[in-house]
Amino acid sequence: MSGRLKVPVGILVILILATTFSPPVRAEEDGTDGVPLYILQLQRFTERLEREKVTFFNYKVQKGDSLTAIARRFGTRAETLAHLNNIVDPHLIYTGQTLQVVTVPGAVHRVEPGETVASIARLYGVEPGSVIAVNRDSPAPLLQRGERVLVTGTVQGPAAVCLGWPVTGGHISSRFGWRDGEFHYGLDLAVPLGTPIYAAAAGTVTYSGYRGSYGLMIELEHEHRWQTRYAHAGRVSVSVGERVAGGQLLGEVGLTGNTTGAHLHFEVLHRGIRLDPLPVLLRREF
């Protein structure tokens, strides 16, 4: 055999042996519609490299900084930084304050007893590789209670919670954000006086009564440390400690507290931090 033929024949033999002894990859087994295995492996390797670029560092707040501006500067989100630094009010930071910053957006999760990387990933609807330990000091292979992990690939809380609109009809009269020089922490839904208020999801009543500028207010605790608040009610129909179903009647819209017209002030909190309700409400017209 000539030297020029040896190399092509050798390559052909290797390909035949690889085809003969390698088990076939079926599309229905990996959910990839027949994408070659080596392409998938390359994609996963690339994704792993991208995840390894995640870094944490300390940042000292400068004059004029806001949490939103800091998050935008470093490619993350204000909600992520608020959770990471245990900031209850993301709009109150001060010059000279030291913040921990992460270079990607994500949800910060505090580990509960018995939780694993796999269970946390299922909770947020992401792959296990998206769960990254935050400032881990212990070499222990198991997650520890109270340990913080960053769940990349999501900016909301656990995917298991889905909130529905608490009233029907009317319109949104004021959104979450700055309003007349002050920050408005909820969503105002303008509806007629006496409009029924419904639970956005199943939960337990943790407050039912008068609370300052909120007026008559109902607060519900949901799964995975989500909370909802329903303010300016004219009547409440539930009591503290009561378990309610999603869509159950909680009361009626009124004019109590600091209000200039009939509306429901609706707030959504996760782990004590108030969030914009719109992104976590069911996607349907109000």
Rosetta blueprint (number, residue, H / E / L):
1 M L
2 S L
3 G H
4 R H
5 L H
6 K H
7 V H
8 P H
9 V H
10 G H
11 I H
12 L H
13 V H
14 I H
15 L H
16 I H
17 L H
18 A H
19 T H
20 T H
21 F H
22 S L
23 P L
24 P L
25 V L
26 R L
27 A H
28 E H
29 E H
30 D H
31 G L
32 T L
33 D L
34 G L
35 V L
36 P L
37 L H
38 Y H
39 I H
40 L H
41 Q H
42 L H
43 Q H
44 R H
45 F H
46 T H
47 E H
48 R H
49 L H
50 E H
51 R H
52 E L
53 K L
54 V L
55 T L
56 F E
57 F E
58 N E
59 Y E
60 K E
61 V L
62 Q L
63 K L
64 G L
65 D L
66 S L
67 L H
68 T H
69 A H
70 I H
71 A H
72 R H
73 R H
74 F L
75 G L
76 T L
77 R L
78 A H
79 E H
80 T H
81 L H
82 A H
83 H H
84 L H
85 N L
86 N L
87 I L
88 V L
89 D L
90 P L
91 H L
92 L L
93 I L
94 Y L
95 T L
96 G L
97 Q L
98 T E
99 L E
100 Q E
101 V E
102 V E
103 T L
104 V L
105 P L
106 G E
107 A E
108 V E
109 H E
110 R E
111 V L
112 E L
113 P L
114 G L
115 E L
116 T L
117 V H
118 A H
119 S H
120 I H
121 A H
122 R H
123 L H
124 Y H
125 G L
126 V L
127 E L
128 P H
129 G H
130 S H
131 V E
132 I E
133 A E
134 V L
135 N L
136 R L
137 D L
138 S L
139 P L
140 A L
141 P L
142 L L
143 L L
144 Q L
145 R L
146 G L
147 E L
148 R E
149 V E
150 L E
151 V E
152 T E
153 G L
154 T L
155 V L
156 Q L
157 G L
158 P L
159 A L
160 A L
161 V L
162 C L
163 L E
164 G L
165 W L
166 P L
167 V L
168 T L
169 G L
170 G L
171 H E
172 I E
173 S E
174 S E
175 R L
176 F L
177 G E
178 W E
179 R E
180 D L
181 G L
182 E E
183 F E
184 H E
185 Y L
186 G L
187 L E
188 D E
189 L E
190 A E
191 V L
192 P L
193 L L
194 G L
195 T L
196 P E
197 I E
198 Y E
199 A L
200 A L
201 A L
202 A L
203 G E
204 T E
205 V E
206 T E
207 Y E
208 S E
209 G E
210 Y E
211 R L
212 G H
213 S H
214 Y H
215 G L
216 L E
217 M E
218 I E
219 E E
220 L E
221 E E
222 H L
223 E H
224 H H
225 R H
226 W E
227 Q E
228 T E
229 R E
230 Y E
231 A E
232 H E
233 A E
234 G E
235 R E
236 V E
237 S L
238 V L
239 S L
240 V L
241 G L
242 E L
243 R E
244 V E
245 A L
246 G L
247 G L
248 Q L
249 L E
250 L E
251 G E
252 E E
253 V E
254 G L
255 L L
256 T L
257 G L
258 N L
259 T L
260 T L
261 G L
262 A L
263 H E
264 L E
265 H E
266 F E
267 E E
268 V E
269 L E
270 H E
271 R L
272 G L
273 I E
274 R E
275 L E
276 D L
277 P L
278 L H
279 P H
280 V H
281 L E
282 L L
283 R L
284 R L
285 E L
286 F L
